[in-house]
Amino acid sequence: MENRNETVLKWAQTALLAALCFVTFTFLQIKIPMPGGDATSLHIGNAFCVLAALLLGGGYGGLAGAVGMTIADILDPVYIVSAPKTFVLKLCIGLITGLVAHKIAKIGQSTDKKYIFKWSVIASICGLGFNVIFDPLVGYFYKQIVLGQPQEMASVLAKWSTMTTFVNAVVSVILVAVIYNVLRPALAKAGLLVQTE
């Protein structure tokens, strides 16, 4: 059973990581315009979805990514229509990363740095690998069925989205491997590393 301080700390860190997802996507993206006023982007927002799941577990981490990235979509005139899709996909990135890191590998209970590094990278690859496949796929059907976009346009966007999502995933895995494995011991030393299940 979590005590009140632990719960407050988890929610505070969830809010902070949601803000990081929002800021990195909104201000550090390279937008690639597509036909029909659409776009795809090179960005590191997903890195912070994954980092949140590694630090806080799949539930809180997935929520941080979903809320931060969805707010970023809502405030962007190009991506506003994709906000519901974003919420679901980012939540899934967090849940998958958290499942692998904390339910399967139980990195929260380990003190072995090599083990933690290995499984944090594997968990990141699983979460972001899901996104590389499902972001373009769900986007393709979402654009056609929900938004009524012509098949040709949805197909072009899906192809470009697959490439940018893959590049984003590779960069994010590298970034998270470094940040998480530096941040975790620092948070533990400061008494700010939350217990994950």
N, C-alpha and C positions, 0 to 999 in steps of 0.2 A: 504493500500500500504506500503510495506516494505521500510525503508530507506536504504541507501548504507551500513552504519555501521552494521545494523541488518543482511543484506545479507552476508557481509564478515564474521561476527561472526558465522552465520549458517554454511557457507562453511568450516570455520576453525574447528568448532566443528565436522562437518561431517568427515573431514579428520582425526582428532584426534581419533574419535571413530572407523573409518575404520582401522586405525593403531592398535588400541586396539584389534579389532576382529582378525586381522592378527597375532599379537604377542601372544595372548592367545591361538589361535588354533595351531600355529606353535610350540611354545615353552612349552606350558603347557598341552599337550595332552598325553594320554596313548593309544598308537596304539595297536590294537588287530589284528594280522595277520590272514588272511582268505585263504582258498584254492585258487590256481590260481594266487597268488601274489597280491591279493586284501587285503583290510583291513577295519576295522571300528574303531572308536576312542571314548574314553571318553575325553571330553573337555568342556571348558566353553566359547568357542567362541560365541555361540548363545546368551549367557547372554548379551554380548555387542551389539548384533544386537537389542535385545529387549530394552536395556538401551538407545540406540541411538534413537529408535522410541518414547520412553517415553519423552526424552529430546528435540527432534527436530521435532517430528511429523513423520507420516508414510513415506512420500516421502523421505525426507533427511535421516531419520533413516534407512529406507529400503535400500537406496543407500549405506550408510556407511557399513551396514552388508554385502550386496551383493558384493561390491568392495573389502572390507577387506578379506572376507572369500574366494572369488574367486582367489585373488592374492595368498593367502596361498595355495590353491589347485594347481594353476599353478606352483608354486615353489616346490611342493612335487611330486616326481616321482610316488608315489602310487596313488595320487588323481588327477593328471593332467587331466586325461580323464573325470573326473566328474565335471570339472570347469563350463561348461554351466548349468548343473543341479543345481549346488550350487548357481550360480548367481540368477536364477529364484526363488528357494526356499527361500533364505535369503531375497530377495526383498519382497516376500510374507509375511514372518515373520514380517518384519517391517511395511508393509502396514496394516496387520491385527491388530497388536498391536497398531499402531497409530490410526486406525479407532475406535477401542474400547475405547482407552484412551482419544482421543481428539475430535472425532466427536460425539461419543455416550455419554461418561461421562463428557467431557469437563473439564478434570482435570487441564488444563492450566489456567482456569478462576476461580479455587477454591482456597480458603485459609484454608479449613477445612482439617487438617492433617489426621484424620481418614478416611475421604472420599477419599482423594488422595491415601492413603495407600491401601485401599480396592480396588479401581479401577486400581491402578498400578499393583496389584497382579492379578486381573481378566484379565486385558489386556495382561499381561505376559503369563498367562495360555492359553489364546486364541491363541496368536501367536505361542507359543511353542507346544500347543496341535495340531495345524495344522501341525507343523513340525513332530511330533511323528507319525502322520498318513501318511503324504504325502512323507516324506523323504524316508522311506523304499519302499513305493508303487511306487513312481516315479523312484526310484533307480532300482527296480526290472525290470520294463519295459525298462528303459534306458539301463541297462546292456544287456538285451536280444535283443532289437530292434536296438539300435544305435551301441552298441559295439559287438553284436553277441555272447554274452556269453551263454553257455549252460544253460538250464532252471534249472537244479539241482543246479549249482553253484550260479546262481542268487537268487534262493530260499533260500539257506543256508545263503547267505549274507543278504538278506532281513530280515530273522528271527533274526540274530544277531544284525543287524542295528536297528530293532525295540526295542530291549532291551537296547542297548547303547543310542539310541536317547531318550528313556524314562528316563533313569538315568540322562542324560545330562539336560533334561528339568526340572526335579525336582530340581536338584542342581542349575540350572540357575534361576528358579523362586525365590528360597530362596535368592540367591545372589543379584538379581536385586531388590527384595523388600527392602533389607537392603541398598544397594548402592544408589538407586534412592532416597529413602526417607531421606537419609543423605545428598546427593549431591544437591538435588533440593533447599533446603533452603540456602545452602552455595552459590550456583550460583546466587540465587535471591539477596542475601545480597551483593554480589560482582558486581551486575548489569550484570551478564553474562548468565542469564536464558533467552533464546530466546522465542519469542512469537510463539505459535503453533496454528494452525487452527483446 
